[in-house]
């Protein structure tokens, strides 16, 4: 599977032949862009009027200083983050691919697939193996495909399951290719997700399918039985690299039955050595794959995000092989789509705003954020700047990449300088060297995690590394195909959803206040609009401060009859009403235009408020505690195992607050405070207070109260028990 200078030769020969035959299209969403720009102008005038009203009254008016200061601070935070979000709306684009114009399979570049797992209890082994099998079944030449699983738990059951998956793959992969099955994840295929593919086949197909199903059930039982005994993490262990399937076994086998290289990697782990979490695992895979398959491109997948469309690799190559953009293209990002999301998605697990609005907006300004899974990356992008990818190879490469002549040779081959000898790639010496590359000490005194590979400066390794790639001048593209290329399982529990968001919030806020802040480091390295987008991701979690101030100050003032807004008949009140209506209208338009519904719009508002005053708040506090030395950086693994009881509550649209006690403390206090203040404020209005003067605060309190109905229901159920 040596790759030599395949990509370079493609650019010189096939690139000329295909001139005038586009591999992809990029269309600006003009209507959406025009409407957004008109809204920016209209909305900014109203916001400016509000800030003028606030500041002028604070400076020259006789208003309650403390309460008005708090409300002004919150409105300034809202304004700051709103300004950052406008970059997403400036130039949204939609891309399509033309796979028919790709070169023949024998001219395609090789692809390595990296899959990471860390805990067989939180990440069920059968689910991980389904992802592995779906990657092995990609519609790509088997001799140009390699699948690597990084097991950061070092669990014996994971290695055993890999061997069982390889054996099952001998039957599964030819079956998929013979009948051109699209759903190549076995668990998904044998569920309702694969029903459409079993409607028109004959008796021969049904007999083969039944045979495959019985083999899958046998494989599944064996793995689950082993997981009951051996599913534990080994925190202190030597490196282990094992070839599960060698492509040499494909000799003399027909194309439909050929399988890709399959490798198990468990890097060394010692309690006394830095672990580096997922970034360390990916860097180990970069090195190990370099001396075994050395593909120029890599697909990175979470262990629960299986390949749903076998054509994803060829779709990505429509961008990576286009000579017009390939020189500066670092990665092709696909959206994360989840098969267990319901129409009444109360937790916003589908993240519609990100994948259908923000990512398309960033794609129009040199590239979207790297989401951590479902992206095809050019390996050379991790080793330097565009057109200078080999700068670390030119001078003392051992000091940069580590002391491994085999790996240095593989990097030279990646840059077209030398061909790797295919007969040596799986020798015993290569496997021993792979173990050295996966050891704790290999990266000492090198530039791994600093200037080379995935960065260690943030626990959000892929997102932060993608940001640094953009700062170096690399670009990326975002493809949202009709059929999801990757499907995963989202959280269907309040606690899991909030823990996940808290992890993201903590990592992003840390970046925002580091030397890599998008508003300082980013502005000097990339376009203003792109740095604003990254600035939004880094600072949006400070919504928690604005929401807390807006959830306390107006309510208390409503209770005690202290006005914070103009009278409803005052012209200034129109500015506040305009901002509220304008924001809701734009949100509703974006939801409906991206395939959502009124219910989606309402659910997003509700969960946004909940997440802002819980997960975002705790994420910011986590950064503060790390800054003052109270807490240390830690990786919080999201639980991928689905609890049936929790899933049933999610399906029925009921919030599950169990297990989220810590998160619920600030939220419950705010809801109860708002309820008490609303009741007291209404009593004051009945007893003769100026209704026109207090109308704004009363309406705000009522709006928050309606959003809080699920929380009130949960509190009532808890009290009744």
N, C-alpha and C positions, 0 to 999 in steps of 0.2 A: 504493500500500500504506500510505497514511496511516492512523493508528490512532485519532486523536482521543480521545474519552472513552469508548471502547467498553466498557472493563472497568467503569468507573463506572456507565454506563447499564445494564449487565447486572445489577449489584448492586441497582439500584433497581426494574427491571421484571421481568426474567426471574427474579430472585431471589424476588420475591413469588409469581409464578406457580408456581414449583417448590417452594413451601413444602409440606412433608410428603412430597416426593419426593426422597429422599436420593441424593446423588451418590456416596457411598462409605460403607463401614462400617469400624469399628475394634473389634476384639475382643481383650480381654485374654486371654493364655494362662494361665488361672488354675491349671491343674494344674502347669505348669512353674514358675510364680511361687511356689506353695505349697511345692513340693518344694525349690526353691532356698532359700527362707527357712528351712525346717527344717534344710537342710544347713548354712546359714550359722551357725545357733545351735550345732549339733552340732560343726561343724568349728572354730568359734572357741573353744569350750571346750578342745578338744584342743591348739590352737595356744597358747592362754594357758598351759596346763600345761607345754608344751615351753619357752616363754620363761621361765617361773618356774623351771623346773628348771635351765636354762642360767645365768641371772643369779644365782640363789641359790648355785649351786656355784662360780661365778666369784668372788663376793663372800666367801662363808663357807667354801667347800670347799678342799681341797688338790688342785686339778686343774692340769694343764699350762696355764699362763696364755695363751701365744701361740696354741697350736692351738685352745683353747676360745674365745678371743676371735674368731679368724677364723671359726669355725663359727657362733658366735652372731651375728656381723655378717651372715653370709649368710642365716641364718634370719630375721633381722629384715627384711632386704630382701625375702625371699620373702613375709613376712607383710604388709609395707607394700603390695606390689603386689597381693596377694590381697585385701586390704581394698578397694582401688580397684576391682577387678573385680566386686565384689558389686553395684555400682550397675547394671551391665548386666543382672543377674538379678532386679532388684527388681520390674519391671513390664513384661515383654515383651508386645508387641502384634502382631497380624496385621491387615493392611488389605486390603480388596477394593474394587473400583470398580463403579459402575452407569452404564455409558456411555449406556444407553438414555435416561437422564434429562437428558442434555446438550441445550443448545439447538441449533437448526438450524445448518448450516455457515456461513450468512451472518451469524450472530450470534456466531460464535466469535472470540476475540481472535487477533491475528497472533502468529507465532512466528518468531524468528530462530534459525538453527542456526550455532554456532561450531565449526569444526574447525581444529585446529592441527597443523602439521608443521614440522620443523626441518632434517632431513637426509635427502635422497633415497636415501642409501646404507644408513643404518640403518633408515629407514622407507620400504620399497619403494613407488615411486610408484603402481604398479597397485593395491596394497593401500589406499593413501590414496584413490584415485579410487573404489574400491568403497565406501568409507565415504561419500564425497560422493554417489554415485549412490543409495545406500540412504537417505540423508537427503532427497534430492530426491524420492524415491518415497514419502514418508510419506503416510498416509491423512489428508490435511488439505487444505483448499481451497488451490489453487496460488497464488491472489492474496493469501493470508494467510501464505505461507511464503517465507522467504528463506534461502539457504545461503551462508555466508561461509567461505572457506578462508584461514587465515593461514599464509603461507609464510615462516617465519623463516630459511630458508636462501636465499631469493631465487633459487632455481634455475630456470633457463630451462625445464628439462624439466617442472617442476610446472605452470607456466603453460600449456605446450603440452598437457599431459595434461588440464588442466581444459577446454580447448577441445574436445579429443577426447571427453572424458566427456560434455560438453554435447551434442555431436552424436549420440553413442550413446544418450543419454537420451531423444532424440526418439522412438526406437523402443522402448526398454526400459520407460519409464514407462507409455505406453498399453497395452503388453502386460500389465504387472502389474495395472493397473486393470481391464482387460477381463476377465481370468480370476481376479481377486481373489487374486493370488499373495501369500503372506505373507512368503516369503523374498525380499526385494527387494534383496539384495546379489547382484549377478550371479555373482561367484566362488563364493559359497555355494550359490546356486540350481543352478548347473551341476555341483556336487559332490554327494556322497552326502547332504549336509544337506538338499538339496531333493528327494530321491527321493519323499517322501510326497506331493508336490504334482503329480506327473506320472503318477498311477496310473489316473485315471478319465476323462481327457480324450479327445476324439474326434480324427479324422484332421486336421481343420482346425487344432486346437490343436497337434498334433505338427508340422504343416508350418510354422506360425508360430514355434514354439519352435526348430525347426531353423534358420530364417532368423535369428532373434535370436541364436542361439548362434554362427553364422558371423560376424555383425556384431561380437559381443563378442570373438571370437578375433582378428578383424582389428584392433579397437581395442587389444586387449592386446598384440599383436605390435608395433604402431606405438609404443606407449608404452615397452615394454621395449627396443625398438631405440633410441629416443631417449635412454633412461636410460643406455645403454652409452656414449653420447658426451657427454652434457651433465649428468650427475648430480654436480654439484659445488656447494658452498656459496659464496655471495658475501658475505664478511664486511664489505665496505665498499660501500654502495650507497645510492641515493636511494629515497624511498618510491615505490611503484607500486600503483595501485588500478585495476582493470579490471573492467568489467561483462561477464561471459561470456555471460549470457543475460538479456535485458531482458523483463520481463513484458508490455511493449507488444506483443510478438510473439504474445501469446495472443489478441489481438483477432480475433474471427471463428473461433476454433478451438474445437472441442467440448471439454467439460470433461475428458474422459478423456485428452486429448492436451495439456492445458495443463501448463506447467512453471513452477517457482518462480524467483524472482530468484536468479541465481548470480553471486557476486562473488569475485574474487581480490584478496587484500590482502597486499602485502609491505611491511611498515613500514620506515622508514629505519633503517639500521644503520651506525654509525661506531665504529671502535676506540677513539676518545677519549671516547665518550659511554657512560653506563650503559646496559646492555642490558635488564635487568629480566626476562629470560628469558620464561617462559610468561605470567606475570602481566602483563608489558608488552604481550605480543601480545594477550591478552584485553581489556585496557583499550583498545588501539587499535581492536579490533573493536567494542567498545561505542560508541566515538565515531563510527567510520565508518558502522556500521549505524544510528546515531541519525539521520543526515541522509539516509539512503537508504531504509530500510524502517521504522525506528522502532517495531518490535514491542515490546509490553510484557513479553514473555517470551522467554527464550532457552534453547535446548538446547545444552549444552556436551558435545562428544565428543572423545576421543582419536582420532588419525588411524587407529588400527587397531581401533576399537570401532564396528562397523557396526550399523545399525538392523535388528534381527531381527524385530520386530513393528511393522508400519506404524501400529498404533493407539496407540503409546506417547504421542503428543502429546495425544490425546483422553483417555487414562487420566490423564495429569497434570492436565488441565483439570478432572477430577472433583474435584480438591482446590483448585486455584487459583480456580475459579469458585464454590466453596461459600461463601456469605456468612457462614456460622458460623465459618469458620477463615481465610478469604482475607485479611482485613485484616492479620493478623500472620504469614502464611505466606510464607517467603522462597523455599524450593525444595523440589522433590519429587525424592528420590534413589532411583535404581534400583540393584540389585546389579550388580557386574561378573561376568559369566558367561563362561567360556572354552570355545570349541568344541574345542580340542585337548587338553583335560584327559582323561586316561585313568582307569579305575577304580583302578588301582594308581598313584595320584598321589604319587610319592615326594617331590616337592618342595613339596607342599601348594600347588600353583598355584591351586587353586580357592578358597583362603582361607575354608574353610567356617566356621571360628570367627568370622570377622568378619561375613560376609554372612548367616549363618543363626542367629547367636546375639547377637553384640554390637550389630549395627545394629538388630535388632528390640527389643533391650533399651533402647537409647537413644531409639528412636521412642516408647516409652512414657513418657519423661520430657522432653518438649518438643522432641525432634528429634535425628536422627542426624548423624553427621559427614558432611561433603561429601567424596566420594572422588575428585573431580577429573574424572570423566567420567560420562556417563549421568544428568544431572540437569537438570530444568527449573526455571530460576531467574526470579524476578520481578526485572526490571531495577531497579525503584525501590528494592529492598532494598539495593542497592549505593550508594545516594545519601543514606541517612539512617536514622533510627529509625522503628519502626512509628508511623503516624499523624503523623509529622513528616518524611516523605520529601523534602519540598520546602524544608527549612530552609536548604539551601545555595543555593537559588534566590532566596530572599527578600531577601538582602543581598549586594551586590557579587558576583553569580554569576561574573563573569569571573575574579575572583581565586581562586575555588574550582575552576571547571571549565576555565579557559583562555579565550583571546580568540578565540571563534568564535561569531558571532551566530547562524549556522545551527544549531549544536549546542545553544546555549542555547534557541533556539526549539523544537527537538525535545524537549528536556527538559520544557518547559512543556506541549507537546502530550502527553507521556507522563503528565503530571499532570492532563490534561483541561482545560488552560487555553486551548489554541489548536490548531487543526487544521493539519497540514502540507499544503501545496499539492501534490497528487499530480502535477500536470503539471511540477513543477520538480525532482522527486527525482533524475532521472538526467540533468540538464543538464550541460553542460561545466563550468559554474561549480561545480556540486555535486561533480563529480569532482576538480576542482582543490582544493576545500575539503577533500575526503576525504584527499588527499595531505598537506595541511597538518596534519590531525588525526592522521596516521600518521607525522609527523616526530619526530625526537629532541627537538627544542627545545620542542614544544608543551606538555609537562607542566611546564616550568620555572616555579617560583614558584606552583604550584597545589597542590591537595590530592589529586591523583591518586596512588594508591598509599599514601596516608596515612589519610585519612578517607573518600575516595571511590574507588569501583571496587575492583579486586582489590588486596590489600595486598602491598607490597614488603618487608615485614619478615621474610618466610620464603620459602624456595625452594619449599615446599609450598603454592603460592599458593591453591588451592581449599580445601584442608583448613583452612588458617589463616584464610582469609577467611570460611569457614563458621562457624568458631569465633567470630570477631569479630561475625558477624551474630547468633549466639545470645547473645553478651554484650550486644548492643544491645537485646535483647528480641524478636528475630525467632524464629520457630519453623520447623521443617521436618518432613516426613513421609517415611517409607520404604515403598516398595511393592515386594513380591517376587511378581510375577505367575507363573502357571503356565508360560506361554510366555515365555522370556527376551526382554525388549525390546531388549537390546543384547548382542552377542556379540563377544568379542575373542580375541586370541591371547596366551596366557601364556608365560612363559619355560620352556623345557624343558632348561635347562642350568644346572648348579650355579653357575658364575661369574656368569651374567646374573641369576640369582635373588638371589645374595648382593649384587651391586652395587646392584640395585634396593632391597633392604632396607637396605643401608648408607646410601643416599641418604635414604630415609624416616627412618631412625634419627637421622641427623645433623640433619635439619630439625626433627624433633619434639623432640629433646633441647635444641636451641637455644631453642625456644619455652618449654620447661619451666624454663629458667634465665634467661629474659628477664623484662622487666617485665610481660609478658602471661601469666605462668605461671598455668595453670588453678587451682592451689591457693592463689593470692593474688588476682590480677586476676579470675579466673573466678568464685571464690566470692563476690566482692562484686557480681557482675553477673548471675549465673544461679543456678539451684537447686543445692543441695549435691550431689545425685546426678549431675546433668549435669556439674558441674565435676569430680567424681570420675572420670567416664568420660573426659573430656578429659585429666585427670591421668594416667590409665592409659596413654593413647597417648603422652604426653610422657615418662613415667618407666619404662615397661615394659622399655625397652632396658637398664636397669641390672640386668636379669636376668643380664647378662654377668658382672658382678662376683660375684654370688651363685653362679653356675654355676662360675666359675673357682675360687672358694674351696672349693666343694663338690666340685670335680673334682680338687683337689690335696691339701687338708688331710686328709680322712679316709683317702685312699689311702696317703699317706706314714705316717700314724699306724698304719694297718693293717700296713704293712711292718715298722715298728719296734715293734709291739706296744703302742702307746699307745691306751688306750680313749677313745672320744669319746661313746659311747652307753651307756645302762644295760644291765645284763645282761638277756638275753632273758627270764629268769624274774622280773625286777623289774617292779613295777607301772608304773613310769615308762616302761618300754619300750612299754607299751600305747598311750601317747600318741603316740609316734613312728609306731608301726604304724597307728594310727587315722588320722593325717594322711595317710600314704601311700595307704592303701587308700581313704580317703574321697575324696581328690583323683582317683585313678584311676577310681573308680566314677562320680563326677560327670562327668568327661571322657567316659567311655564312654557314659553316659546321653545327654549332649548330642549326641554323634556319632550314635548309633543313632536318637534321636528326630528328627534333622534329615536322615535318609535315608542316613547313612553306614554303614560296616561295621566289623568288627573290624580289618580291614586299614587302613582309614582312620584309626582310633584309633591304631594302632601307627605308621603313617607320620607322623602329626602329632607324636607324642612324639619320634620320631627326628629329624625335621627341626627341631623346636623346639630341641632340644639343640644341633644343628649350627649353626643360625643364631645362637643366643645367644652362643656362644663365638667366632663369626667376624664376621658382618655387624654385629651389635649392638655388639660390641667395637670394631670399626673405625669404626663410626658415632660412638660416644662419643669415641674418640681424635681423629676428624676435628674434632669440636666443640672439643676441648681445643687442638688445633693452631691453629684459627682464633682462639680466645680469646687465645692467647699471641702471635699474629701470624705464625706459621710458614706457614700456608696461607690462601688466599683462598676466598671463596664461589665455587663453580662448579657448573654444571648438568650432570649426567651423564645423557645420553640413553640410554635402554634400547634395546638392539638388537632391532628387530622382525622382522628377517629370520631365517627358520627354516633351520637347517642340518640336512639330511636325516640325516646320520650321528648327530648329537646326538639327533634326534627318535627314531631307531630304538632308541638306548640307553635313552631315557626310556620308550618303549613296552614294552621288555623289563624294566623295573624296575631298570636298572643305573645307579648313580651315575656321572656323568661329572665327574671331578675335574680334567680337563685345562683349563688356562687359569685355574684358581683357586689358583695356587701360593701367593700371598700370604695368602689366606684360610686355606689348609690348614696353614700353619705352626703357629699355636696349637692347632688341632684335632688335628693329627698328634702334636704333643708331648704333649697331654693323653691321647690314646688310648694312646700307647706307655707313658707314665708309669703309667696305670691298669693296663695289661697287666702291666708289670713288678712293680708293687706287689701286684697280685692273686696272681701266681705266688709272689712272696716271702712274702706274708702267709699263703697256704695252706701253704707249707713250714713256717712258724712254728707254725701250728696243728697240723700233723702231728708236729712235734717237741715238743709238750707245752704250748703256750699255752692259756689259758682260752678255750675255744670260746664259751661263753655270753657272755663279756665282749666278744669281738671279732665276734660274729655280725652285729650291725648294720652294721659297716663292711664285712665280707665280702660281705653281701647287697647293699649299695649298690654296691660295686665290680663285682660280677657283673652287676647290672642295667645299669650304664653300659657294661660290656663288651659285653653283648648288643645294646644300642642302637648300639654302634660297629662292628658287624660289617661294614657296607658300606665304612667307612673303612679298616678292616684289610684287606679284600679289595683295595681300591684301592692301598694301600701295598704289598701283596704283589705285585700285578701290576706296579707300577712298579719294584720291586726286581728282579723276574724279568727285566724288559727290560734 
